[in-house]
């Protein structure tokens, strides 16, 4: 810096300007040195940005990742007005600035730095978090990432404002202590909301269900329409909207029917006690052939289950190779029709609740 000061003094002497002349509390030499630092700062920042962008552009041609593109956007986010202000702030370090002018300029610079940090966070979220953690149609994770990004930006702004207040001589320690006490009180008052907020993060990243899934929890069932910060909204099978708290959902047992690949069918029926034994032995084979004759259905088992109060009970299990409930009901209906027709053809009668009373003479 001494060498730069010497060059400035020689430059002023060349134009017959006395560098020791004082104007507004600073010598002409100090003003000239400050202006020189300002020009050097602009040039250095511009050159650093230019070479950084050139190097990243060269590097991007040799790599297959998108990280270099992210760095390019981050470097380009530093616009000329930003490093003009930064150079101006550095230049003021070489002259005496009276009053609150220096504090105001420092405050503006701090706020701009905070804004720049917020921009960087936005770029990181948009270009890294979304591409690596969220699928194109995954609205739930995108909402969570947006929420985390906004919270991060809010924290950065709060820290920046505290730095500005500290620069103006305000005791931020007492403010932070008061804010801590107030924060604890607010946390107790908003305990339920905060619990739902953290539960929403669990739903976003654990993904027990997504928007569009058909789920059931307890006696409530419906299609997920929205996963919010505090609650999740379902459209029930009867059409009304059901709102459930996220805290309730994370603690409850959830059945997600969207991820089903097959549906299990249970067929239970009974025949009369008057049915002949040889016919009883044929019934499991009859049921198996009926089930296997229906397209998209896989037979599992059929057995003579036991002796009921008024019927001989049979049980059959099969798998419908489609998760759609309407398709499942169509297949089940077809099996029921064929079973009824087969029993009518064979003369087998279905049992129904009856009571026989024997009267003693």
N, C-alpha and C positions, 0 to 999 in steps of 0.2 A: 504493500500500500504506500510505503514511503517513496518507492520508485514512481508510482503513478502520480503522487503529489508533486514530485519533482518535474515530471513531464507536463503537468497542468500549469505549473508556475512558469516554465519555459515558454509554453504556448501563449500565456497571457503577456509575458514580457516581449514576445515577438510582435504583438500588436500594441505595445506600449501601454499596457493596462497594469496598474498597480494592484497586485494580488492582496495587499494588506488593507486596502480600503474597506471600511466597515459599512455595511448597509443592513438595517433592521436586525442588528445584533450579530451578524455573521460577516466574515470577510468575503471579498469577491473570490478569493482563492477557494474558500470553503464551498461557495455556490458552484464554482466551476468544477470542483472535485465531485460534488454531489451530482451534478448534471452528467458528468462523465460516467460515474457509477451507474446512473440510471440508463444511459445508452448501452453500456457494457452488459448490464443485466438483461435488457431487451434482446440484445444480440445473442447472448449465451442461451437464454431460454428458448429463443426461436431455433437456434442451431441444434440444441439438445433434442427438441421435439422433432426437427427435420430428420436428424440422423437416427433417432429412435424409430420413427415411422419407416424409414428406408430399411433399417435392419430387420424390423418385424415383417416388412413386405418380402424381403429376401428369404427370411426364415419360413414364412408361410408356404413358400413354394416347395420346401423340402419336408414339410411335416403334414400329417393327415389329421391332426387334432384341430379343434376350433379355438384352442386357448390363445393362439397367436392373434386371431381375429378379435378376441375379447380385449387383449392388451392394446390392439390398435385403436379400438373404440375408447378405451380408457385414456390413452395418450392424446387422442384428438379432442377429448372433452376439456382439456386445458386450452381455453381460447385465448387469443391475444389480449383482450381486456384483463384477464386474470393475471398473466405474468407482467402486464404493464403496471397494474396496481402493486404487485409484489416487488417489481423493480423500483417503483416509486417509494415504497416503504423502506427498502434497503438504502436508497439514496438519502432519505431523511436522517439516517443514522449518522451522517457526516456533517450535519448542521444542527444548530440549536432551534428547536421549534417550541414556541412559547404557548402558554395556555393549554387548552384542552384539544388543540388541533391534532397533536400526536396521538392522543388517546382515541379521538374519533377515527383517525385513519387506521389505527391498529384494530379498533372494533370492527370497522368495515372489512378489513383484511381477514379477521377471524371469522366473521360471518360468511365471507366468500369461501374461505377454506372449509367451513362447515357445509356450505352448499355443494362444494366440489366433492366432499366426502359422501354426501347424500347421492350425488350423481354416480359416483363410483359404486356405491352399494346397489343402486338401481341397475347398473350395467352387469354387475356380478350376478344379481338375481335373475335378470332377463336372459343372459347368455350362458350362464353355467347351471344355476339351480333348475331352471325350467327345462333345459335340454337334457340334463342328467338325472333329474329326479321325477319329472312329471311327463306322463305320456300326453299325446296330442289331445285325447278325449278325456283326460283325467282332471275334471274340474275341481275335485276335492283337494288334491295335492296342490294345484295351482292356487286355490284360495288360501291354503295354509302358508304357502311360500309368500304370497302377497302380504298376508298378515304379519309374518315374521319380518319381512322387509320393511313394512311400515313401522313396526315397533323399533327396529334397529335405527331407522331414520329419525324416529322421535327421540331416542336416547342420544344420538349424535347432536341433534339440535339443542337438547337440554344442556349437554356438556359445553357446546359452543356458547350458548347464552350465559352460562356461569362464568366462562372465561372472559366474556365481554364485561360482565358486571365486576369481576375481579380487577380488570384493567382500569375501570373507573374508580377503584378504591373501595368498592362495596365489600363488606365482609361476607363472603359466600359460605364460610364455615357455619355461621349461625343459621343462614338460610337452609343449608343442607341438613343441619340438625333438626330444624323445624319441619322441613319437608319429610325427614325420616319419621318423626313422630306422627305427622299428619298421614304419611303413607301407611303406617301401621294401623291407625284408626280407620282409614279408608279400606284397607285390606280386610279388617274385621267386618266392616259394614257391607262390603261387597264380596263376602266369602263365597256365597252361592254363585255369583256371576263369575268370579275367578276360577272356581271349581269347574264350571261349565266351559270356561275358556281353555283350561288345560285339558279337559276331556275332549274338546274339539280337536286339539293337536293329536291326541291319541287316535281319534277317529280318522284324521287326515292321513297319518303316517302308518298306522297299523292296518287300516283299510279292511275292517270287518265287512263293510259294504260300500257301495259307490252309488252315485246318482243314477237312477234307472233300475236298480236292483229291487226285487220283490223280497221283503223280509217280514219276519214275524217275531215279536217279542211279547211274551205273555199271551194275552188275548187280543193284542193289537197286531194287525197285518196290513201291509200296503206297499206301494211303490215309492221309493225314496225320490222326492222331488228336489230337495235342497238340504245341504248340510251347512248350517250357519255357525257363527261363533258361539252362540248360547244354546241353540236348539236345532233339531232336525225335523223336517216336515215330510210327512207321508201322505200319499193319496190312497185312501182305503179302497177296498174292493167295492164298497157301496157308494163311492164318489166323494165323500167328505174329506176335508183336510185334517190330519191328526198331527199335533205338535208335541214332540217329546224332547225333554231336556237332554243335553249331551251327557250330563253326569249320570242320568238314569240309564241311558243306553250303554255306557261303558261298564256299568255294574250289572247289567241284565244279561240273560241268556238270549242270544239272537240266532234265529234260523234264517239263513240266506238261501233262497230258492233259485237265485239267478245262476249260481255256480253249479247247479245240478246238471248232470249229463244224462241220467236215467231217473225214472220214477218207479218205485216198488208198488206192486198191486197185491193186495191180500183178498182172496176170495174164500169166504166161509159160508157153508150152507149145510142143511140137514135133510135127511130123507126119513121116510116112515120106518118104524120098527118092523112093519110087515114086509119090508123088502127082503127078497130071498138072498141067502149068503153068497151064492155064486154071482149074483148081480152086484152085490157090494164090492166083491173083489175086482170087478170090471170098472167100477167108477173112477179110480185114480188114473187108469189108462185112458178112459174116455176124456177126462178133463185135460190130460197132457196133450192128447191129439188136438183137442179144440184150441187150446192156448197156442200150440205150435202152428196152427193153421192161420193165425192172425198175423199179418205183416207188422214188423217192427216190435214184436213181443218175444222175449226170451223166457222159456219155461224154467222154473227153479225146482219146485217139488209139489207133490199132491199126496195127501195121506188121509186115511180113516183116523180121525183125531180122537174120538171117544164117544161115550154114551151120554147123551143129554137127557133132560127130564122128559122130553116128548119127541126126541129125534136122535138119529144116528149121525153124528157130526163129522164133516170133512173140512179140510183146510188146504188151500192151494196158494202158492206164492209165485209171482212172475215179475219180470222187469220190462217196462216199456222203454224202448231205446230212444226216448225223446223227452226233453225236460218241459216242453210246453204242456200246460195243464189241460187245455182243450184236446190236444192229441191224446193225452193219457185217458181222459174221459171217453173219447171216441173208441179207443182200443178196449177199454173196460166194458163199454156198452156192447161191443161186438161179441166179446167173450160171453157175456151174460145171455145175449140172444141165442147164440149157438148152443150154450149149455141147456137153456130151457127147451129148445127145439129137439136136442138129442134125448133129453129125459122123456119128453112127450112121445118120441119115436120108440123108445125102449120100454115105455110103460112104467118108468120110475117116478114116484110122486115125492114132491118136496114136502117136508114136514112143516107144520105150523103149531103153535102152542095149543095143546089139547089136554083135557083132563078126563080120565076114565074112572067112573065110580062103580065099584063092585058092591052089590047089595047081597048080604047074607040072608038065606031063608030062615 
